[in-house]
Each structure stands twice: as structure tokens, then as C-alpha cells.
Amino acid sequence: MAKERIGGFAPTFGISPATAANLMRIEAVRQTIGTLPINPRVLASLRETARLFSTHYSTMIEGNRLTQEQVGRVISAEQHFAGRERDEAEVKGYYAALDEVERLTERQGAVSEATIQKLHALVMAGGKTRVRPTPYRDGQNVIRDSRSSGIVYMPPEAKDVPTLMKEFVGWINIKDDLPVPIRAGIAHYQFATIHPYYDGNGRTARLLTTLILHLGGYGLKGLYALEEYYARGLKDYYEALTIGPSHNYYMGRASADITRWVSYFIDGMAVSFQKVKEQAQAESTRGAIDQSRLLRTLDARQRKVLALFRDSREISAKEIGTLFGFQPRTAALLCQRWVESNFLIPTSMARKTRRYRLADQYEAMIEGRLN
């Protein structure tokens, strides 16, 4: 049995033969995906699909009523669903937070309390991208069974949360021999244990897990959605998280044996990674070229706008504005910045019909002409 000391936490866990085998499966898939050639256009499409899956399933876990197709329409601003405003705000918030995870991964910085607080703020902001980091809760919260109203879990008192979070974040950034997948799984469990907010803890925990995996080299080109695994077996997800002799944090939760959770989490990673491997291998047989290095030079919005060039060599500023829900002036300014950074080339600058094409290297990438 291994024991991790994380400030006020001291959970123990064991690695079963099945979990050890799954860790090897995860590592094998990681190595395979890193060498598979995938067409950049297909790669961008698969990434976007994974992001929409993550958004749909993570919010569905919390009771969101939008279907997977409806989530896509909300994110693309194609359709508004009357009476589902709260659901729409939730999916927009989660999608925006995934954008932040991608930006943080590109910077390769350490996870900080401000990082977590911003992810939570984005989750709760309904799609707004300018947010202030959310302070931790200032009172007690209790998790109850929705049917019986009985107490499922009582987190630590608010006065202890700042210290616990500081120690928790310090542990996340420790460089030791603990495998990244296990560290990410324990982080998910510990964040849920602290429960630092009144609402949005589950979504933030899942985002933090993804961030830790991506920063640790287990991003798999952004092609997987662990949230789908959780949502498709929701009962198992909650049972795996419900560990300890008591529902009270101070009566066993902090020092519980979390072997069952670690096994569940690693199994979910193995299942999700295997699915990506099969999908990527199918795409790679088409003989396409992987230009992921060039793709990594683009920010999240630039990668998303590549989809507009699938069917048209030129697009308008208006189309870009519609994609992101921007006003015409904002879209025009964004296009101008992209021209200055050599991402776009203007083909028509008439005020009402400004049109652009991709710079040569990105156009070649889309068409699979780069060597």
C-alpha cells in the first residue's frame, strides 16, 4: 500500500494487477498516438468533437438537460433553446473553461490556486471569458441525496479550506516518481474531498484532472473525453468517489483507503485512451500527414476557425464573428490581429465584405501538402 501526504490528507491506496496492466495500456496508447500521422483537418475536427463530448457529458453529470446535438448548436451559436437558459449557460461556461485548459497547457506552467479559481469562475460565468478568480466558500456546504435528502458528505469547514487548498496545490506540483495518471486521479478525489465551493465543484474537479494530465504529457492531442466514461456509468462514478467510514470529512474521509477510486479512474483512462487509439488508427490509414507541431503554434480560436476553411478557401470577417458570437467590430479587430501575426491574408478589404484566406503554410496544412 502506498500513502500520500497532502497537507491535511493522508490517503492510502494499492495498485492491483489490473490497475498496473491498465497503466501499461495507457502508456502504450500514449506512445502510439504520438507517432500516428493524422490529417490536420481531421485532427482539428476530432479535437472539437472531443471538446463537445467533454462539455456535454460533464454538464450532464450535474443534471444538464441538453442533448449532445443541442450542445453543439449552443456552442456554435446556431440555436437558442427557450426554457433552457441555465443549461445553455452551463455548457458555454464549461466550453470556455476547456479553452483555458488548452491555453494553460500551451504555457506549460505550474498549477496554482489562481488557476483553479479561474477555471471555476469560467465554469460559472455562462460563457464569459473575462472573469475574476472565484474566492473559496465562506460557509459550510453539505452534499445530500437528491431522493432521500440524507447527508452523503459533509466537507471540511470553510475556515480550513484556504490552508487545505494551498497544501493541495503544492502537492500537485511536486516532482516525484508518482505516475501522472495516478496523481491526476488522486487530485480529482482530493478536490472533491475539500469541496471548496458551494457549486461547480464536480465540473472544476474534472477540468483540473484534464489539465494535470495534459501538463504531464497525457494530452493525447486533445482527442479524449474522460467525462464520457463517468457519465455513461454515473452510479459507478459516485460510488467510487464515496469512500471512508463516515460521511464527515473529519471522521475518516481524509485518511481513507482510495484504492477503489484509483482503480476506477485508471480503468476509465485506459478505456478512453483505447477508444482514441482505434479512432486515430482508422484515420491514419488514409495516408494523411500529421502537422500537430504547426497546429500547436495556433491558439484555441485559430484552431477552431480552421473548420471554416474546410469547404471554402476564403471566409469573411462576418463568418468569423458568427462563429464566436462577436460583434462586427470585434470580429474585424480579431482578423486584423491575425493578419499581423501572419495567420490570415486579406483577399478583399471592402468594409462590408472583408474576406480572408489562410497564410500559405496553414493553407498547405489544411490540404495536407506539407512534408
N, C-alpha and C positions, 0 to 999 in steps of 0.2 A: 504493500500500500504506500502511495506517495502522499505527502502532506504539503500543502501550500499555505504559507503565512502571508496574509494580505491585510495588514493593519489589524482591524478587529475581526478578521476572518481567519479560520484555520480549518478549511475543509480537507477531507481525505478522499482519495479515490484510487481505484485499482485499474489496471489495463488487462482486460480479458484477452484470450487468444483471438476472439472475433474482432475486438477493437483494434488489436495490433495488426491483424490482416487488413482491416479497413484503412488504417493509416498507410499501409504499404500500397493499397489500391489508389488512395488519394494521391500519393507521391508519384505513382506511375502515370496516372492521368495527367498530372501537372506537367511532367516531363514531355509527354506525348503532345499535348496541346501547344506547348512552346515551340514545337518544330513543324507542326502541320501547316501547309500552305492553304490559306483561306482568302478568297477574293475579297478585297477591301469593301466592295459594295455589300457583299453578303455578310461580312463581319460587322459592318455598321448596322445592318438590318437585324442580325442576331442579337447584338448588344441592346438595341432598342426594344426588341421583344422581351429580353430578359428583364430589362428595367420595368416594363409594363407588367410583367408577371410578378416581379417583386412588389410593385405598388399595389396591384390587385390583391394578392394573397396576404400581404402584411396588414392591409386595412380590413380585409375580410375577416381575419382573425379577431379583430376588435368589433365586428358586427356591421361593417360597411355593406350596404345592400346593392351596390353597383356590380354589374356583371363585368367579366373581363373585356368584352367588346365595348361596353359603355365607358369603362376606364380609359380605353384608348381614345374614344371620341372626346372625352372631357379633357384629356391631356393635350390633344391636338386642336382643342377649341372648336371642334366641328359641331358639337351639340350640347345643349343645356337640358338637364332633366328636372322639370318642375317638381318640387317637393323633396328633392334630393340634394338640396344646397349643402347640408352638413357633410353628406357623403362626398360630394364633389370637392369640398374644401379639404377633406382628409386625403383624398388621392393626390390633389395638387400639392399639398404640403409634403407628402411622402416622396413624391417625384422630385420636388425641389431639393429635398434633403439628400436624395441619391445623387443629384448633381454636385452637391457639396462634398459627398464622399469621393466622387470622382476627382474633384479638384484637389482635395486633401491628399489623395493617393498620388497624384502627379507631383505634388510638392515633396512627398516623402518625409514629412515632418513627424515629430512625436505627437502622440495623442495627449491632449491637455484637457483640463476641466472646461476651459472655454470652448474647446472643440465639441465636447459633449453637450454643453449648454446651447451652442448654436444649432447643432443638429436637432435638439429638442425644440428650439424656437421655430425652426423651419417646419418641423412636423406639425406644429400647432398654428402656423401662420396662414394656412389656406392657399399656399402658392406664392405668397410674397417672398421676395428674395432679400429685401433689406430688413433685417431683424436684429434685435438686441438679444444677447445670450440670456437664457431664462434662469433666474435665480432658483435655488432649490426650495422645496416646500417649507412653509413656516409653521406647520401644524401636523398632527397625526393623521395618517390615512389608513384605511382598513380595506382589504380585499375580501369581498363577500361572495358567496354562491348566489348566482342570479335567481335560482329557483327557490332555495330554502332560506336565503338571507343569512345563513350561518357564516361565521368568520372562517375564511380559508387561510388567510395570512395577515399577521399584524407586523408591519415593517418597524425598523428602529425609530426612535423618537427623533423629531426634527432637529433637536439640538445636537444630535450625534452625526447627522448627515454630512455636514461640511468636512469633518475630520475623516469620516469613512470614505468619502469621495476622493479626498486628497490622497489618502493611502492607497486606494483602489487604482487611481490613475498612475501613481508611482509604480505600482506592481505591473501594470500593463506594459510599461516601457522598460522593464528590467530585461537585460540581455543575458539569457542563460540557456540551458540545454532543453528547456521545456518545448516540445513541438508546437509550432504556431497554431495548428488546428485545435490542440487541447487548450492552449492559452485563450483562444477565441471563445471556445465553448465555456470555459470557466468564467470568462468575462461576462458572457451573456447571463449566466447563473447569478453571478455576484451583483450585477447591475439590478437584476430583478429582485434580489435579496434586499439591497439598500432601498430600492423604490424611491428615488429622490424627488419625484414629482407627484402631484395629485393625479395627473392624467398623462398619457403618452409614453409611459414607461416601457411598455412592450415594444412599440414601434422603434423607440430610441435604442433599446437593447439590441434589436435585430440590425439596425443600421450600424451600431458600434461594432457588432460582430463582423459585419461585412467589411468595415473599414480596417479592422485589425487583420483580417485575412488578406485583404488587398495590399496593405502596407508590408505584410510579411511574405509577399511573393506568391500568394494563393488567390490571385485575382482571376485567373483563367480567362484573361482578356475580357472580363466583364460579361461572360456568357451564361452564368448560372444564377439561380434564384432559390436560395435556401428556404425562403418564405413559403414556396410551394410545398415543400416537404412537410413543414409544420402544419400548414393549413389542411392538407389532404388527410392528416391524421391528428386532428386537433385534440382529441381525448388523450392520445399518447403524449402529445406535446405538453399539455398541462400536467399530466401525471408524472412525467419525467422531471418537471420543474418543482413539483410538490414533494419536498424532501425534508426529513428531520422529524424528531419525536414530538414536536409541538408546532402549532400554528404561529407561535410567538417567536420573533427574532431572537430575543434574549434567552430563550429556553431550548436551544439546540440547533436552530437553523444555521447559525454562523459557523458551527463546527461539525456539520453533518457529513456523512459519507455520501459523496456525489457521484459514485461510480455509475449509477443508473443513468444520470443525466449525461455524463461524459460519453457513455456508450451510445446513448440515443443520438447525441449531437454528431459524433464521428460517423455513425451509420448514415445519418442524413447527408453529411458532406459526401460520403462515398457514393450514395445513390445519385445525388445531384451532379457530381463530377462525372460519373459514368454516363449519364444522360447527355452531358455536353460532349463527351468524347465520341459517342455514337453519332451525334448530330454533326460534329465538326469533321469526322472522318467521311461522312457521306458528302459533305460539301467539298472537301479537299479532293475527292476523286474527279471533280470537274476540271482539274488541272489549273486552278486559279493561283494567283500569286499573293502571298501574304505581305502586305505593306503596313504591318502593325506599328513599326517604328515611325513611319511617316504619320500614321494616324495619331500617335502619342504626342506629336507636336501641336495637335489641334486641341482647342478647349471643347467643353461639352456642347456648347451651342454650335460651334463649327462642325462637329461630327454629326450633330442632328440635322443640320441644314444640307449635308451631303445627300440625304434622302431625296431632296427636291431635284437633284441633278440626275436621278435615275432615268427619268423619262424625257428630260429636256436639257439641252446644252446650255441654255440661258434661262435665268429666272429674274423676276422683278423684285424690287425692294418691297412692294406690296405683299408678294407671296411670303417673303421672309417675315414681314410684320405679322401676317396672319398666323404663321407657324408658331410664333412666340407670344402672340397676343399683344403686340406692341402698337402704339400709335404711329402714324406715318413718319413723323419727325424722328422718333426714336429709332425706327427701322432704318431710315436714311443715314443717321449718325453711325449706327452699327455697321452698315455697309461701307461707309467711308473709312471706318477704322480697319475693316477687313481689306480694303483696297490698299491702305497704307502699310499693312502688315504682309502684303503680297499673297493673300489668300484668294481674293477676288480680283477680276479685271473688268472694268466697265466696258460695256458694248453700246450703251445708249444712255446719255445723261439728261434726256428731256425730263423736265421736272415731274411730269405726271406718269412717265413711262420709263423710269430708270431701270436699266437691265444690266445683269452681270453674268459673267461666266467664271468658272474656276480658273485659278492660275494653272499654268501648264502642268506642273508636277502633280497637282491634285486631280486635274482632269485625266492625266495619264493613269493615275492610281485608280480612279473610278472605272476606267475602261480596261484595266488590267494589263497595261502596256509597259509598266516599269519592270526592270530587271533587278 
